[in-house]
Amino acid sequence: MKKYNFNAGPSILPREVIEQTAQACLDFEGSGLSLMEISHRAKNFQPVVDEAVALFKELLDIPEGYSVLFLGGGASLQFCMLPYNFLEKKAAYLNTGVWATKAEKEAKLFGEVVEVASSKDRNFTYIPKDFTIPADADYLHITTNNTIYGTELRKDIDSPIPLMADMSSDILSRPVDVSKYTVIYGGAQKNLSMAGVTFVIIKNDALGKVSRQIPTMLNYETHIKKGSMFNTPPVVPIYSALMNLRYIKANGGVAAMDALAKQRADIVYSEIDRNRLFVGTAEEDSRSLMNITFVLKEEYKDLQDEFLAYATSQGMVGVKGHRDVGGFRASCYNAMSVEGCEALVKCMKEFEAKH
Ligand SMILES: *Cc1c(COP(=O)(O)O)cnc(C)c1O
């Protein structure tokens, strides 16, 4: 039976990206050697990094003066690295979920943190609006897509102070006005590549302004100077990122990914709103196009395991909700097909007919 991968992360990638990466692990570009057993400084590997950086810049229309880095440590290391490099006295954080809270916690190790707003009062089911950004803070940190709660800030806000964004789970799913941001970062394993690499888009001239000493490996300047090659980078995840960037370009770029995301989300949310059994958990104006969260209505709550078992039997993979939300979550990253969303909707309709 055909399987549809709705995993939240690590998650679905285009089949051809997986096949091309697997092939490079067996024989890297006809060299007779595996990608796993060559030097990252080999003449035939440098073009992989160069092309990945160039494609990232092209697809997101990144202006002059920004660097694109491929680092280790996941988005979680960026929670620490970012304040290390940018927080002199005070930083502002928008708290929209568990990941945002974790980012905020790390920043507190480096200075004062102002929480400009939080949606914790209603279990992070919405993105707060109308908050005031303190003009004297060193930066504002936001999480554009809240993977666990299914909320998303799918636009580029204006900030009077440098704007830093965790875009782990919606990068390359829409056009972004990068000029509004000082740093955009994320783990690759949601919408870019396999696990093991972190992307960082960073405005070069924003660096070098904190007075503290920064350890070499945690200093963005180290990695900018060395083109992500200061130490051995995760070569296989970078290669699969390149294959995916090529795939995105060949399939119409981020504008096409955006249109597809809207089409997919419309299919699933329409069914959630129509179906007698289910209800969405995120407030309508905060709904994520990437992670669609829904639960059974109160009166049908005891059907939870049964729906999960039914959906699984029909080929749906990874639709169980995160424990903090319960219910179900359909993660619809770039590689998810419209057909996959239609298959999920079919399950929901059939399940409704049974009850
Ligand atoms: C998954 C996720 C993270 C954590 O990423 P790691 O690479 O595992 O550290 C951080 N932020 C968001 C929004 C995520 O979805």
The ligand as an SDF file (V2000), in Angstrom:
LIG
                    3D

 15 15  0  0  0  0  0  0  0  0999 V2000
   12.4530   20.8730   15.3590 C   0  0  0  0  0  0  0  0  0  0  0  0
   12.5610   22.2950   15.7500 C   0  0  0  0  0  0  0  0  0  0  0  0
   13.6440   22.7860   16.5110 C   0  0  0  0  0  0  0  0  0  0  0  0
   14.7340   21.8870   17.0300 C   0  0  0  0  0  0  0  0  0  0  0  0
   15.5980   21.5470   16.0320 O   0  0  0  0  0  0  0  0  0  0  0  0
   16.9100   20.6680   16.3180 P   0  0  0  0  0  0  0  0  0  0  0  0
   17.5960   20.7400   14.9950 O   0  0  0  0  0  0  0  0  0  0  0  0
   16.4480   19.2990   16.6920 O   0  0  0  0  0  0  0  0  0  0  0  0
   17.6700   21.3030   17.4150 O   0  0  0  0  0  0  0  0  0  0  0  0
   13.6820   24.1340   16.7810 C   0  0  0  0  0  0  0  0  0  0  0  0
   12.7340   24.9650   16.3600 N   0  0  0  0  0  0  0  0  0  0  0  0
   11.6720   24.5380   15.6380 C   0  0  0  0  0  0  0  0  0  0  0  0
   10.6320   25.5190   15.1810 C   0  0  0  0  0  0  0  0  0  0  0  0
   11.5550   23.1910   15.3170 C   0  0  0  0  0  0  0  0  0  0  0  0
   10.5090   22.7590   14.5970 O   0  0  0  0  0  0  0  0  0  0  0  0
  1  2  1  0
  2  3  1  0
  2 14  2  0
  3  4  1  0
  3 10  2  0
  4  5  1  0
  5  6  1  0
  6  7  2  0
  6  8  1  0
  6  9  1  0
 10 11  1  0
 11 12  2  0
 12 13  1  0
 12 14  1  0
 14 15  1  0
M  END
$$$$
